[in-house]
Structures are given as C-alpha cells and as structure tokens.
C-alpha cells in the first residue's frame, strides 16, 4: 500500500479519511496524556496511602510532610484540608469538608475523557458517511458509456475502507475509554481510603496495628476484646 494509493482512498471519500486521521490523532493524544497522569497518580497515591497507614496517630507536621512529598496529587489536597481544619473541626464536620474536596477533585480526574467518548460514537458514523460518498463515486461509473464492471467493484472496495477506518478508531477509543474510566474509579477509591484514614487518625483514639501490620480501629479492637472476655 503506497502513499499514492492512500491519497487516492482519502480523495475517494471526499476527504473523510483525512478527518479520520485528525480524530485518531486527538484520541491518541488524550489516551497518552490521561494514561500518564492516572498511572502516576495511582502509583504515588499507593505510596502515600502506605505511609499514612503506618501512623498510629497523625500530627500536623506528619500530614504537612506527606502533602509536601506528593505535590499535585489529589490525595495531597485532602491532606491539606485535614491540616487546615485540624483542631477546628472533627468527626462529621471534617468528613463533610473532605467530601467537598473530593467532589472538587473529581472533574480533574476524568478531564478530556468526554472527547474519547465522543470519538467512539462519531468515528463509525463518519466512516459510514465516507463509504456512502465513495459508493456515489463508484456507481457514477455506470452512467458513463463503456464502463467496466471491475471499476464499480473496485470503487466499492475503496469506499469500504472508510467504514473500516471508522470502526478501527472507535474500537481503539472504546478500549482506552473503559480502561481510563477504571483507573479514575480506582483513584476515587484511593481518595475514600485517605479520607477514612484521616478521620480515624484525627479522632483522638490511636489506631493500633495488628500482628500482621494492618491498621485496626482502637474502639473496634477494644469491643472485640471485651466480647471475648
């Protein structure tokens, strides 16, 4: 497949394939940008969750240090909120402020994913439109005297390339869109974990560590010991 043939296919669809290349480029740019950002957020977020989980009680200095070690992370925003309200609000009031911060962060996580969603829907329709235009060109040969049947069938084959291209762009975008949406869901889950850990470590009761190193709520552990006795 030569460059000249590709240009012939693009011109046969009246430029629809050129537009298909543009939306594929946009889709790839969004995929690369969001994949890099969400992957970094997940990896560094996991590290921050592990560091926070190692604290039995959280002090202002510890939370400030964690936030400073992870600039730009959504979790760092929650840490900043907890530091600003430490000693001022606790319990449900603090939980409400952390929820507000999470709601403000959510749009930044799935930023530009609407473009992928649009491309997944648009690409097959655009490919079908290009094929219809190509079919007009193919069947217009029939009106010419002394036409060859191979010219019609060859034109139909060229026209179907637009549909195939649209389906390829849509499948690529759909796979990426679902994968990125899943990563956004995991990041939001991380934020819920950080929120819960902050509330547990700022309620005045130290979090105890179990024998396997996992954090356990002091009140729940005390109730369990009372029940067993």
VEXFI-442523 format. One line per 8 residues: for each residue x, y, z of N, C-alpha, C. Coordinates in Angstrom, 3 decimals. Layout:
% residues N
X/Y/Z/X/Y/Z/X/Y/Z  ...
//
This chain:
% residues 229
0.854/-1.192/0.000/0.000/0.000/0.000/0.891/1.243/0.000  0.838/1.991/-1.099/1.707/3.143/-1.271/1.015/4.418/-0.791  1.820/5.471/-0.710/1.284/6.774/-0.316/0.262/7.263/-1.334  0.566/7.006/-2.605/-0.349/7.461/-3.661/-1.712/6.770/-3.532  -1.702/5.502/-3.162/-2.971/4.784/-3.012/-3.748/5.302/-1.799  -3.030/5.601/-0.713/-3.695/6.160/0.461/-4.321/7.517/0.153  -3.599/8.339/-0.609/-4.155/9.637/-1.009/-5.376/9.431/-1.900  -5.301/8.414/-2.783/-6.456/8.101/-3.637/-7.674/7.715/-2.788
-7.453/6.897/-1.739/-8.559/6.489/-0.866/-9.156/7.686/-0.138  -8.279/8.565/0.345/-8.764/9.754/1.063/-9.574/10.654/0.145  -9.091/10.833/-1.069/-9.823/11.671/-2.021/-11.122/11.003/-2.465  -11.121/9.670/-2.517/-12.316/8.934/-2.937/-13.456/9.118/-1.950  -13.099/9.331/-0.670/-14.118/9.574/0.358/-14.402/11.057/0.540  -13.945/11.869/-0.404/-14.117/13.328/-0.336/-13.519/13.920/0.941  -12.363/13.396/1.353/-11.640/13.962/2.492/-12.042/13.420/3.841  -12.973/12.456/3.889/-13.410/11.917/5.181/-12.258/11.204/5.882
-11.417/10.518/5.124/-10.284/9.816/5.741/-9.273/10.790/6.329  -9.134/11.956/5.729/-8.266/12.974/6.328/-8.812/13.380/7.705  -10.122/13.552/7.778/-10.745/13.895/9.054/-10.599/12.757/10.057  -10.619/11.502/9.546/-10.443/10.352/10.422/-9.047/10.343/11.051  -8.062/10.763/10.280/-6.697/10.847/10.812/-6.619/11.901/11.910  -7.342/12.996/11.738/-7.337/14.063/12.739/-7.931/13.582/14.060  -9.102/12.915/13.994/-9.734/12.484/15.244/-8.952/11.330/15.883  -8.268/10.515/15.067/-7.412/9.476/15.646/-6.236/10.105/16.383
-5.670/11.160/15.826/-4.573/11.867/16.486/-5.033/12.472/17.805  -6.236/13.067/17.799/-6.781/13.633/19.034/-6.986/12.535/20.073  -7.533/11.400/19.636/-7.779/10.293/20.565/-6.472/9.789/21.175  -5.442/9.633/20.354/-4.155/9.149/20.864/-3.533/10.155/21.837  -3.691/11.448/21.541/-3.149/12.471/22.447/-3.847/12.407/23.803  -5.168/12.251/23.800/-5.910/12.153/25.059/-5.516/10.883/25.808  -5.377/9.776/25.084/-5.025/8.499/25.717/-3.660/8.585/26.392  -2.683/9.148/25.682/-1.330/9.242/26.242/-1.309/10.174/27.453
-1.959/11.326/27.320/-1.975/12.308/28.419/-2.646/11.748/29.666  -3.849/11.194/29.529/-4.594/10.678/30.686/-3.944/9.420/31.264  -3.374/8.583/30.400/-2.724/7.354/30.897/-1.524/7.703/31.758  -0.734/8.659/31.295/0.455/9.057/32.070/0.040/9.663/33.406  -0.948/10.556/33.380/-1.366/11.240/34.605/-1.974/10.258/35.605  -2.885/9.401/35.139/-3.558/8.484/36.063/-2.612/7.411/36.577  -1.677/6.960/35.744/-0.708/5.962/36.213/0.174/6.553/37.311  0.648/7.779/37.105/1.461/8.447/38.141/0.644/8.642/39.408
-0.615/9.057/39.243/-1.463/9.288/40.406/-1.683/8.013/41.204  -1.895/6.903/40.512/-2.130/5.632/41.200/-0.882/5.154/41.939  0.259/5.212/41.266/1.491/4.713/41.879/1.888/5.558/43.090  1.917/6.870/42.925/2.309/7.733/44.036/1.231/7.766/45.113  -0.032/7.606/44.696/-1.113/7.550/45.678/-1.020/6.322/46.556  -0.676/5.186/45.957/-0.492/3.963/46.757/0.626/4.143/47.779  1.710/4.781/47.355/2.823/5.029/48.277/2.391/5.932/49.425  1.602/6.962/49.120/1.137/7.876/50.159/0.195/7.172/51.138
-0.681/6.309/50.607/-1.600/5.562/51.473/-0.824/4.661/52.430  0.222/4.014/51.943/1.037/3.152/52.807/1.731/3.957/53.900  2.238/5.143/53.550/2.906/5.978/54.562/1.900/6.454/55.609  0.728/6.865/55.154/-0.285/7.332/56.095/-0.775/6.193/56.979  -0.871/5.004/56.418/-1.323/3.857/57.184/-0.343/3.434/58.270  0.912/3.843/58.133/1.913/3.475/59.137/1.813/4.330/60.396  1.056/5.420/60.342/0.911/6.291/61.507/-0.208/5.780/62.408  0.070/5.688/63.711/-0.985/5.349/64.672/-1.856/6.568/64.945
-1.212/7.721/65.033/-1.903/8.997/65.140/-1.226/9.966/64.186  -2.008/10.876/63.625/-1.461/11.819/62.650/-1.324/13.196/63.290  -0.129/13.748/63.198/0.101/15.103/63.694/0.116/16.075/62.520  0.033/17.353/62.827/0.041/18.372/61.779/1.327/18.295/60.958  2.446/18.098/61.643/3.730/18.042/60.941/3.798/16.835/60.003  3.289/15.686/60.447/3.310/14.493/59.609/2.455/14.673/58.356  1.252/15.202/58.547/0.365/15.394/57.395/0.928/16.444/56.439  1.513/17.507/56.992/2.115/18.529/56.136/3.284/17.952/55.354
4.074/17.098/55.996/5.201/16.476/55.313/4.748/15.544/54.200  3.682/14.773/54.450/3.149/13.894/53.411/2.619/14.697/52.230  1.904/15.780/52.520/1.363/16.604/51.437/2.481/17.235/50.619  3.555/17.664/51.285/4.672/18.286/50.580/5.440/17.274/49.734  5.416/15.996/50.148/6.150/14.969/49.404/5.404/14.499/48.162  4.143/14.915/48.007/3.354/14.471/46.855/2.630/15.649/46.220  3.369/16.632/45.719/2.706/17.808/45.132/1.923/17.431/43.878  0.739/17.996/43.736/-0.057/17.731/42.553/-0.962/16.526/42.642
-0.790/15.698/43.679/-1.635/14.526/43.826/-2.985/14.918/44.430  -4.064/14.250/44.018/-5.365/14.527/44.641/-5.348/14.245/46.142  -4.616/13.202/46.543/-4.545/12.865/47.966/-3.907/13.984/48.781  -2.957/14.707/48.165/-2.306/15.814/48.870/-3.311/16.915/49.201  -4.308/17.088/48.345/-5.340/18.088/48.616/-6.131/17.725/49.858  -6.461/16.441/50.015/-7.169/16.009/51.214/-6.316/16.207/52.457  -5.027/15.952/52.340/-4.132/16.162/53.473/-4.089/17.642/53.855  -4.053/18.514/52.851/-4.050/19.956/53.134/-5.332/20.382/53.847
-6.471/19.823/53.406/-7.746/20.141/54.058/-7.714/19.694/55.517  -7.195/18.485/55.766/-7.130/17.971/57.136/-6.219/18.837/58.007  -5.102/19.291/57.435/-4.175/20.138/58.206/-4.831/21.474/58.561  -5.532/22.063/57.598/-6.156/23.373/57.849/-7.260/23.297/58.890  -7.946/22.161/58.959/-9.072/22.038/59.888/-8.719/21.257/61.150  -7.456/20.869/61.284/-7.056/20.127/62.472/-7.216/21.003/63.715  -7.904/20.464/64.710/-8.151/21.206/65.934/-9.319/22.157/65.855  -9.909/22.306/64.671/-11.055/23.201/64.497/-12.340/22.401/64.326
-12.301/21.400/63.450/-13.461/20.548/63.212/-13.037/19.086/63.323  -13.937/18.249/63.719/-13.682/16.810/63.818/-14.943/16.061/63.397  -14.795/14.765/63.288/-15.948/13.908/63.038/-16.664/14.222/61.743  -17.985/14.370/61.822/-18.809/14.548/60.635/-18.498/15.854/59.909  -18.176/16.897/60.661/-17.847/18.172/60.017/-16.595/18.052/59.151  -15.586/17.389/59.689/-14.368/17.180/58.914/-14.637/16.269/57.724  -15.460/15.248/57.927/-15.814/14.336/56.828/-16.499/15.091/55.697  -17.379/16.028/56.044/-18.073/16.819/55.025/-17.097/17.679/54.229
-16.102/18.229/54.905/-15.122/19.055/54.194/-14.226/18.209/53.294  -13.894/17.013/53.739/-13.112/16.108/52.894/-13.935/15.645/51.690  -15.226/15.413/51.900/-16.104/15.049/50.781/-16.185/16.186/49.761  -16.273/17.405/50.258/-16.319/18.557/49.355/-15.047/18.642/48.514  -13.902/18.411/49.152/-12.638/18.441/48.416/-12.598/17.349/47.359  -13.116/16.160/47.683/-13.145/15.060/46.720/-14.029/15.402/45.531  -15.186/16.013/45.796/-16.092/16.390/44.705/-15.448/17.444/43.801  -14.654/18.319/44.384/-13.968/19.320/43.564/-12.859/18.705/42.721
-12.262/17.623/43.231/-11.167/16.976/42.515/-11.654/16.071/41.394  -12.855/15.536/41.517/-13.346/14.524/40.567/-13.303/14.986/39.106  -13.744/16.219/38.770/-13.708/16.620/37.351/-12.309/16.626/36.745  -11.291/16.872/37.567/-9.921/16.895/37.040/-9.425/15.497/36.691  -10.008/14.472/37.304/-9.547/13.106/37.060/-9.991/12.596/35.694  -11.242/12.884/35.308/-11.724/12.407/34.008/-11.732/13.515/32.956  -10.863/14.502/33.151/-10.756/15.611/32.202/-10.407/15.092/30.806  -11.105/15.591/29.826/-10.932/15.278/28.396/-11.368/13.869/28.019
-11.845/13.078/28.959/-12.346/11.751/28.580/-13.626/11.859/27.760  -14.343/12.996/27.886/-15.531/13.187/27.060/-15.170/13.206/25.582  -13.945/13.619/25.270/-13.509/13.637/23.879/-13.406/12.219/23.338  -12.874/11.302/24.158/-12.812/9.896/23.733/-14.212/9.336/23.553  -15.088/9.659/24.468/-16.469/9.171/24.379/-17.127/9.660/23.097  -16.880/10.908/22.738/-17.445/11.461/21.501/-16.853/10.794/20.270  -15.544/10.565/20.297/-14.876/9.949/19.153/-15.367/8.521/18.938  -15.609/7.786/20.030/-16.108/6.415/19.908/-17.446/6.394/19.173
-18.285/7.374/19.413/-19.578/7.440/18.741/-19.466/8.031/17.339  -18.608/9.032/17.176/-18.510/9.750/15.910/-17.796/8.954/14.823  -16.734/8.237/15.187/-15.890/7.591/14.175/-16.658/6.610/13.270  -17.475/5.679/13.806/-18.208/4.780/12.897/-19.180/5.529/11.979  -19.835/6.570/12.524/-20.761/7.346/11.696/-20.021/8.082/10.597  -18.869/8.628/10.946/-18.064/9.329/9.956/-17.556/8.354/8.890  -17.148/7.153/9.336/-16.704/6.142/8.370/-17.817/5.715/7.435  -19.019/5.560/7.973/-20.166/5.204/7.141/-20.477/6.311/6.141
-20.370/7.546/6.570/-20.586/8.669/5.666/-19.564/8.650/4.524  -18.300/8.384/4.855/-17.264/8.303/3.824/-17.524/7.175/2.841  -18.029/6.055/3.348/-18.349/4.930/2.461/-19.494/5.282/1.515  -20.505/5.959/2.019/-21.634/6.356/1.167/-21.170/7.306/0.063  -20.305/8.244/0.430/-19.770/9.157/-0.581/-18.981/8.383/-1.624  -18.177/7.417/-1.155/-17.408/6.606/-2.090/-18.298/5.761/-3.006  -19.425/5.284/-2.465/-20.352/4.500/-3.279/-20.971/5.361/-4.381  -21.217/6.630/-4.092/-21.709/7.537/-5.133/-20.715/7.591/-6.291
-19.426/7.716/-5.929/-18.403/7.760/-6.971/-18.352/6.447/-7.740  -18.479/5.326/-7.015/-18.385/4.020/-7.662/-19.533/3.813/-8.652  -20.745/4.113/-8.245/-21.892/3.865/-9.111/-22.052/4.928/-10.189  -21.367/6.050/-10.025/-21.416/7.060/-11.088/-20.732/6.563/-12.347  -19.890/5.536/-12.200/-19.226/4.952/-13.368/-20.250/4.322/-14.300  -21.360/3.828/-13.733/-22.375/3.150/-14.543/-23.016/4.089/-15.564  -22.994/5.386/-15.244/-23.607/6.342/-16.172/-22.712/6.648/-17.361  -21.453/6.270/-17.256/-20.519/6.541/-18.346/-20.615/5.429/-19.386
-20.560/5.772/-20.665/-20.629/4.727/-21.705/-19.374/3.852/-21.694  -19.571/2.567/-21.929/-18.456/1.634/-21.999/-17.765/1.394/-20.679  -18.529/1.441/-19.610/-17.931/1.252/-18.282/-17.547/-0.215/-18.093  -16.557/-0.425/-17.267/-16.102/-1.778/-16.936/-16.656/-2.176/-15.577  -17.214/-3.396/-15.427/-17.731/-3.827/-14.119/-16.677/-3.796/-13.017  -15.428/-4.038/-13.390/-14.366/-4.041/-12.370/-14.175/-2.659/-11.762  -14.516/-1.625/-12.528/-14.378/-0.266/-11.996/-15.373/-0.030/-10.872  -16.576/-0.628/-11.000/-17.583/-0.469/-9.966/-17.192/-1.234/-8.712
-16.815/-2.500/-8.893/-16.459/-3.310/-7.721/-15.208/-2.771/-7.040  -14.259/-2.287/-7.816/-13.063/-1.697/-7.214/-13.389/-0.434/-6.445  -14.319/0.352/-6.970/-14.725/1.561/-6.268/-15.436/1.259/-4.965  -16.261/0.193/-4.968/-16.944/-0.191/-3.732/-15.935/-0.624/-2.674  -14.921/-1.376/-3.095/-13.883/-1.813/-2.160/-13.154/-0.613/-1.564  -12.860/0.366/-2.420/-12.189/1.569/-1.914/-13.085/2.333/-0.946  -14.385/2.342/-1.236/-15.310/3.079/-0.376/-15.425/2.443/1.004  -15.331/1.114/1.069/-15.480/0.416/2.350/-14.305/0.654/3.292
-13.205/1.175/2.773/-12.052/1.479/3.627/-12.427/2.523/4.671  -13.304/3.455/4.318/-13.710/4.493/5.264/-14.443/3.882/6.460  -15.340/2.918/6.190/-16.047/2.258/7.290/-15.088/1.485/8.178  -14.150/0.761/7.558/-13.168/0.007/8.332/-12.324/0.939/9.195  -11.959/2.080/8.651/-11.157/3.041/9.411/-11.951/3.581/10.604  -13.223/3.884/10.374/-14.062/4.383/11.460/-14.210/3.370/12.573  -14.387/2.102/12.214/-14.514/1.051/13.228/-13.207/0.876/13.999  -12.081/0.981/13.312/-10.779/0.849/13.985/-10.581/1.964/15.008
-10.891/3.196/14.614/-10.755/4.330/15.537/-11.691/4.156/16.725  -12.928/3.708/16.456/-13.901/3.539/17.537/-13.470/2.447/18.509  -12.973/1.330/18.003/-12.540/0.243/18.889/-11.347/0.661/19.736  -10.407/1.375/19.119/-9.254/1.868/19.882/-9.697/2.820/20.989  -10.587/3.738/20.637/-11.062/4.696/21.630/-11.881/4.052/22.730  -12.683/3.030/22.370/-13.527/2.374/23.372/-12.689/1.618/24.395  -11.684/0.890/23.928/-10.813/0.160/24.851/-10.105/1.125/25.801  -9.585/2.205/25.239/-8.879/3.183/26.075/-9.839/3.874/27.037
-11.035/4.219/26.569/-12.011/4.916/27.407/-12.402/4.068/28.611  -12.674/2.784/28.382/-13.048/1.905/29.500/-11.891/1.709/30.471  -10.670/1.558/29.934/-9.509/1.391/30.796/-9.235/2.622/31.639  -9.341/3.799/31.036/-9.094/5.041/31.772/-10.193/5.303/32.796  -11.433/4.971/32.445/-12.521/5.128/33.414/-12.304/4.241/34.633  -11.775/3.045/34.395/-11.494/2.155/35.526/-10.405/2.743/36.416  -9.398/3.365/35.810/-8.343/3.994/36.610/-8.887/5.171/37.414  -9.800/5.929/36.828/-10.429/7.034/37.568/-11.181/6.486/38.773
-11.880/5.370/38.579/-12.615/4.748/39.690/-11.665/4.330/40.807  -10.509/3.789/40.452/-9.538/3.352/41.457/-8.973/4.562/42.209  -8.715/5.651/41.496/-8.204/6.862/42.158/-9.234/7.401/43.142  -10.514/7.418/42.750/-11.561/7.863/43.666/-11.644/6.950/44.886  -11.398/5.659/44.673/-11.367/4.724/45.803/-10.193/5.052/46.726  -9.063/5.419/46.141/-7.913/5.831/46.956/-8.261/7.052/47.808  -8.973/8.002/47.216/-9.361/9.193/47.969/-10.279/8.839/49.131  -11.187/7.883/48.918/-12.057/7.433/50.013/-11.231/6.776/51.122
-10.202/6.016/50.724/-9.339/5.381/51.720/-8.603/6.442/52.541  -8.047/7.449/51.855/-7.326/8.516/52.554/-8.259/9.259/53.497  -9.481/9.538/53.038/-10.459/10.223/53.892/-10.727/9.417/55.162  -10.968/8.110/55.012/-11.252/7.260/56.169/-10.058/7.193/57.108  -8.871/7.079/56.540/-7.669/7.006/57.366/-7.450/8.308/58.137  -7.719/9.436/57.494/-7.562/10.719/58.180/-8.551/10.847/59.334  -9.799/10.463/59.085/-10.798/10.542/60.151/-10.430/9.635/61.316  -9.902/8.459/61.016/-9.529/7.522/62.080/-8.331/8.019/62.884
-7.450/8.765/62.257/-6.229/9.192/62.941/-6.344/10.580/63.557  -7.468/11.231/63.324/-7.673/12.557/63.907/-8.823/12.582/64.909  -9.325/11.389/65.286/-10.470/11.365/66.206/-10.055/11.283/67.666  -8.756/11.335/67.924/-8.267/11.307/69.294/-7.978/9.932/69.831  -8.429/8.872/69.131/-8.146/7.500/69.557/-7.094/6.915/68.635  -5.950/6.481/69.154/-4.889/5.971/68.292/-5.301/4.696/67.577  -4.856/4.561/66.353/-5.094/3.339/65.585/-4.019/2.336/65.957  -4.427/1.152/66.377/-3.478/0.113/66.746/-3.142/-0.728/65.519
-1.968/-1.300/65.536/-1.544/-2.168/64.447/-1.685/-3.620/64.869  -2.275/-4.424/63.999/-2.424/-5.844/64.287/-1.100/-6.551/64.086  -1.084/-7.823/64.394/0.158/-8.590/64.317/0.691/-8.693/62.895  -0.214/-8.610/61.902/0.247/-8.693/60.515/0.541/-7.319/59.928  0.550/-6.280/60.762/0.937/-4.955/60.307/-0.181/-4.107/59.774  -1.416/-4.611/59.756/-2.533/-3.833/59.258/-3.112/-2.976/60.383  -3.706/-1.843/59.997/-4.270/-0.934/60.986/-5.608/-1.449/61.460  -5.856/-1.287/62.753/-7.138/-1.684/63.327/-7.674/-0.541/64.161
-8.971/-0.303/64.113/-9.580/0.770/64.883/-9.528/0.441/66.366  -9.122/1.433/67.160/-8.945/1.206/68.591/-10.266/0.804/69.259  -11.360/1.500/68.927/-12.639/1.184/69.538/-13.125/-0.198/69.175  -12.983/-0.575/67.911/-13.435/-1.893/67.463/-12.605/-2.981/68.112  -11.295/-2.756/68.261/-10.451/-3.736/68.893/-10.789/-3.903/70.365  -11.085/-2.781/71.046/-11.454/-2.845/72.464/-12.765/-3.583/72.639  -13.749/-3.360/71.737/-15.028/-4.049/71.833/-14.842/-5.550/71.604  -13.960/-5.906/70.695/-13.706/-7.309/70.413/-13.093/-8.008/71.636
-12.173/-7.298/72.326/-11.527/-7.872/73.499/-12.535/-8.037/74.643  -13.445/-7.054/74.777/-14.461/-7.149/75.831/-15.403/-8.313/75.573  -15.742/-8.506/74.305/-16.655/-9.600/73.951/-16.028/-10.952/74.211  -14.725/-11.068/73.926/-14.062/-12.356/74.116/-13.862/-12.693/75.597  -13.806/-11.634/76.450/-13.615/-11.866/77.871/-14.958/-12.177/78.558
//
